[in-house]
């Protein structure tokens, strides 16, 4: 006859094996689901070999006072949509710089100190600069971005 301890031990082993199996199965389903159905934020971007990088226009450094105190120092480059865009962007550089300074001056340090805030700033700059440059800018790039109180 088996002791009560052996029965309890055997039951605990079965429960443990079952729990490990459920956890492993749940993990496996999660991994497979993530691979088959990526969420919108994790969608894989496919590289199109025909798309190249447009011309890069480096702007002089910006040192700007922020709204509410603080300063930002930024080196910004612009990617044009094609080779023709470089000429237009170069000819409108003073207007581009003015628009960038106006946008930066309107920001509070809390708005730009996080990576998400800096990405939002890039989007806003792209929108405002494309209004000045007839949609000739593909991307706004920060080569250097430093803020201080």
C-alpha positions in Angstrom: 0.0 0.0 0.0 1.3 3.4 -0.9 1.8 6.1 1.7 -0.3 9.3 1.6 2.9 11.2 0.9 3.6 9.2 -2.3 0.0 10.0 -3.5 0.4 13.7 -2.8 3.9 13.7 -4.4 2.6 12.0 -7.5 -0.3 14.5 -7.7 2.1 17.4 -7.4 4.3 16.0 -10.2 1.3 15.7 -12.5 0.2 19.2 -11.7 3.7 20.6 -12.3 4.0 18.8 -15.6 0.6 20.1 -16.7 1.5 23.7 -15.6 4.8 23.6 -17.5 3.0 22.2 -20.6 0.3 24.9 -20.5 3.0 27.7 -20.1 5.1 26.3 -22.9 2.0 26.0 -25.2 0.9 29.5 -24.3 4.4 30.9 -25.1 4.5 29.0 -28.4 1.1 30.3 -29.5 2.1 33.8 -28.6 5.4 33.6 -30.6 3.6 32.0 -33.6 0.8 34.6 -33.5 3.4 37.5 -33.3 5.2 36.1 -36.4 2.1 35.5 -38.5 0.1 38.6 -37.5 2.4 41.5 -36.6 0.6 44.5 -35.0 0.5 47.8 -36.9 3.3 49.1 -34.8 5.5 46.1 -35.6 4.8 45.7 -39.3 7.9 44.8 -41.2 9.0 47.4 -43.7 10.2 45.9 -46.9 13.1 47.5 -48.7 12.5 48.4 -52.3 15.8 48.2 -54.1 14.7 50.8 -56.6 14.3 53.4 -54.0 17.4 55.3 -53.2 18.2 58.0 -50.8 17.5 61.5 -52.1 20.0 64.3 -52.0 20.9 65.3 -48.4 21.1 69.0 -47.7 23.0 69.8 -44.5 21.9 73.0 -42.7 24.1 75.1 -40.4 23.7 74.5 -36.7 20.7 75.9 -34.9 20.9 77.3 -31.3 17.5 78.4 -30.2 15.8 79.6 -27.0 12.8 77.4 -26.1 9.4 78.7 -25.0 9.3 78.7 -21.2 13.1 78.6 -20.8 15.9 76.3 -21.9 17.8 76.0 -25.2 18.1 73.5 -28.0 21.2 73.0 -30.2 20.5 71.0 -33.3 22.2 70.0 -36.5 19.5 69.2 -39.1 19.7 67.7 -42.5 17.0 67.4 -45.1 16.5 64.6 -47.6 15.1 65.8 -50.9 12.7 63.7 -52.9 14.9 63.6 -56.0 17.9 65.3 -57.6 15.8 68.2 -58.8 14.8 69.0 -55.2 18.3 69.8 -54.2 18.4 73.0 -56.3 15.0 74.2 -54.9 15.9 73.4 -51.3 19.2 75.2 -51.6 17.6 78.2 -53.1 15.0 78.4 -50.3 17.5 77.7 -47.4 16.8 81.1 -45.7 13.1 80.4 -45.6 13.7 76.8 -44.4 16.0 78.1 -41.6 13.4 80.7 -40.6 10.6 78.1 -40.4 12.7 75.7 -38.4 13.6 78.5 -35.9 10.0 79.4 -35.5 8.9 75.9 -34.8 11.8 75.2 -32.4 11.1 78.5 -30.5 7.5 77.5 -30.0 8.4 74.3 -28.2 8.7 73.7 -24.5 11.5 71.5 -23.3 9.0 68.9 -22.0 7.8 68.5 -25.6 11.2 67.6 -27.1 13.1 65.8 -24.4 11.7 62.4 -25.2 12.4 60.3 -28.3 8.6 60.4 -29.1 8.6 64.2 -28.7 11.6 64.5 -31.1 9.8 62.2 -33.6 6.8 64.4 -33.4 9.0 67.5 -33.9 10.4 65.9 -37.1 6.9 65.3 -38.4 5.9 68.9 -37.6 9.0 70.2 -39.3 8.4 68.0 -42.3 4.9 69.3 -42.7 5.8 73.0 -42.3 8.9 72.8 -44.5 7.0 71.0 -47.3 4.5 73.8 -47.2 7.4 76.2 -48.0 9.2 73.9 -50.5 6.3 72.5 -52.5 6.6 69.0 -51.0 10.2 68.6 -52.1 11.4 67.1 -48.7 11.2 63.4 -48.0 12.6 63.4 -44.5 13.9 65.7 -41.7 17.0 64.2 -40.0 18.7 65.2 -36.8 22.5 64.8 -36.9 22.8 66.2 -33.5 20.1 67.2 -30.9 20.9 68.6 -27.5 18.7 70.5 -25.1 19.4 72.2 -21.7 17.4 73.9 -19.0 
